[in-house]
C-alpha cells in the first residue's frame, strides 16, 4: 500500500488514554477512495515514562510525572505527523471516581499539548462505547480482543511504515478504533 497522496489525505491522530499505558495512532484517510492507512501505532507505558523522568518523580510524584509525560509524547507526535485533527477516547465515570479523575488529568494534558502545538487544531473526544460500536463491537463489551478482531477485519484498512495489526497491543488497537470513529462519522460523510 502506498502512502495517501497529500492532496487527498485527511490525517487523524488518535489516542486511547490511560494512566498506565496510552495508545497513539495516526490514520491517513484517502477522501477519494475511502481507504484508510494506519501509518503509525504505538503504546507509551507509564513505567517507561517514570524511568526516563526519575528526577521529576521525586519532585511531583508518579501520577503528575506520567500525565506530563503523555502530553510531551503527544507534542512530539504532533510535530512529526501534522494531523488535521486529534481525537481521544473520553474518560468514563464508572464505579471508580479516582480513576476517572486521573483520566481527566491525562486528557487535559493531551488537550493542552494540542493547543500549544496549534491553537486552531481540533481536539475531539468520543466515549468508549461509541468507538467500540463503530467497529461492530458491543459498547458494553470488556473484551479487548473483540475490538482488535473487528479492526483487523475492516475493509479498506491498510497499514504502512511497519505497522502490523497482528502485533500491536490493545491500547494502540483501541486508539485505531477511536480514529476510525471520527473517519466514519465525519470524514466519510463530507462531500469532497
C-alpha positions in Angstrom: 0.0 0.0 0.0 1.4 3.4 -1.0 1.1 6.4 1.3 -2.0 8.5 0.8 -1.2 11.5 -1.5 -1.1 14.7 0.4 -3.8 16.5 -1.6 -6.4 13.8 -0.7 -5.2 12.9 2.7 -7.2 13.5 5.9 -4.8 12.7 8.8 -6.1 11.8 12.2 -4.0 11.4 15.3 -6.0 9.1 17.7 -5.4 8.4 21.3 -6.6 5.8 23.8 -5.5 7.5 27.1 -4.9 5.7 30.3 -2.8 6.3 33.4 -0.8 3.1 33.0 -0.4 2.9 29.2 -1.6 5.3 26.4 -2.1 4.2 22.8 -1.4 6.5 19.9 -2.1 6.0 16.3 -2.0 8.0 13.1 -4.5 7.2 10.3 -4.4 8.6 6.8 -7.7 8.6 5.1 -7.9 9.0 1.3 -11.0 11.1 0.8 -11.4 10.0 -2.8 -11.1 6.2 -2.4 -12.3 5.9 1.3 -9.2 3.8 2.0 -7.6 4.3 5.4 -4.0 3.6 6.2 -2.6 3.2 9.7 0.8 4.8 9.3 1.8 4.8 13.0 0.7 2.9 16.1 2.5 2.7 19.4 1.8 2.5 23.1 3.7 4.5 25.7 3.8 2.9 29.2 3.8 4.8 32.4 6.7 2.7 33.9 8.9 3.8 30.9 8.0 7.4 31.3 8.8 7.3 35.0 12.2 5.7 34.4 13.1 8.4 32.0 12.0 11.2 34.4 13.0 9.9 37.8 14.0 13.3 39.0 10.6 14.7 38.1 9.0 11.8 40.1 11.0 12.9 43.2 9.5 16.4 42.9 6.0 15.8 41.5 5.2 12.2 42.2 4.4 9.3 39.8 1.0 10.4 38.5 1.8 14.0 37.7 5.0 12.9 36.0 3.2 10.3 33.9 0.4 12.8 33.0 3.0 15.4 31.9 5.0 12.7 30.0 1.9 11.7 27.9 1.5 15.3 27.0 5.1 15.5 25.9 4.8 12.4 23.8 1.8 13.9 22.0 3.7 17.1 21.4 6.4 15.1 19.7 3.9 13.2 17.6 2.1 16.4 16.5 5.4 17.8 15.3 6.2 14.6 13.4 2.8 13.9 11.8 1.0 17.2 11.5 -2.6 15.9 11.7 -5.8 17.6 10.7 -7.4 16.6 14.0 -6.7 14.9 17.3 -9.3 12.6 18.8 -9.1 10.8 22.1 -11.3 8.3 23.9 -13.2 10.3 26.6 -12.8 9.4 30.3 -15.6 7.2 31.5 -17.0 7.6 35.0 -17.7 4.2 36.3 -17.6 3.0 39.9 -14.1 4.3 40.3 -14.1 8.1 40.7 -10.4 8.2 41.4 -9.6 6.5 38.1 -11.9 9.0 36.3 -10.1 11.9 37.9 -6.8 10.6 36.8 -8.1 10.1 33.2 -9.4 13.6 33.2 -5.9 14.8 34.1 -4.4 12.8 31.3 -6.9 14.2 28.8 -6.3 17.7 30.0 -2.5 17.3 29.4 -3.3 15.9 25.9 -5.6 18.8 25.1 -3.1 21.4 26.4 -0.3 19.8 24.3 -2.6 20.1 21.2 -3.4 23.7 22.0 0.3 24.6 22.5 1.1 22.9 19.2 -1.6 24.7 17.3 -4.5 26.6 19.0 -6.7 26.0 15.9 -6.2 22.2 15.8 -9.4 20.5 16.8 -9.2 18.1 19.8 -12.3 15.9 20.0 -13.4 13.1 22.2 -15.6 10.0 21.8 -17.0 7.9 24.6 -15.6 4.3 24.7 -18.9 2.7 23.8 -19.4 4.6 20.6 -15.8 3.9 19.4 -16.5 0.2 20.0 -19.9 0.2 18.4 -18.5 1.9 15.3 -16.2 -1.1 14.6 -19.0 -3.5 15.3 -18.4 -4.4 19.0 -21.0 -4.1 21.8 -20.5 -0.8 23.6 -20.7 -2.7 26.9 -18.0 -5.3 25.9 -15.0 -5.5 28.1 -13.3 -7.9 25.7 -10.3 -6.0 24.3 -9.7 -8.8 21.7 -13.1 -8.1 20.2 -12.0 -4.6 19.2 -8.8 -6.0 17.7 -10.6 -8.7 15.7 -13.1 -6.1 14.4 -10.4 -3.6 13.3 -8.4 -6.3 11.6 -11.5 -7.4 9.6 -12.3 -3.9 8.5 -12.4 -3.5 4.7 -10.3 -0.8 3.1 -8.0 -0.6 6.1 -4.3 -0.9 5.3 -1.0 -0.3 7.2 2.3 1.3 6.3 5.7 2.0 7.9 5.9 -1.4 9.5 2.6 -1.2 11.4 1.4 -4.8 11.9 -2.2 -5.1 13.2 -1.4 -8.6 14.4 1.4 -7.4 16.7 0.2 -4.2 18.3 -1.3 -4.2 21.8 -4.8 -3.4 22.9 -4.0 0.3 23.7 -2.8 1.0 20.2 -5.6 -1.0 18.7 -8.2 1.0 20.7 -6.7 4.2 19.5 -7.2 3.0 15.9 -10.8 2.3 16.7 -11.1 5.8 18.1 -9.6 7.3 14.9 -11.9 5.2 12.8 -14.9 6.5 14.7 -14.1 10.1 13.5 -13.4 9.0 10.0 -16.7 7.1 9.7 -18.9 9.6 11.4 -17.5 12.8 10.0 -14.9 12.4 7.2 -16.8 9.9 5.0 -19.9 12.0 5.2 -18.3 15.1 3.8 -18.7 15.9 0.2 -15.1 16.4 -1.0 
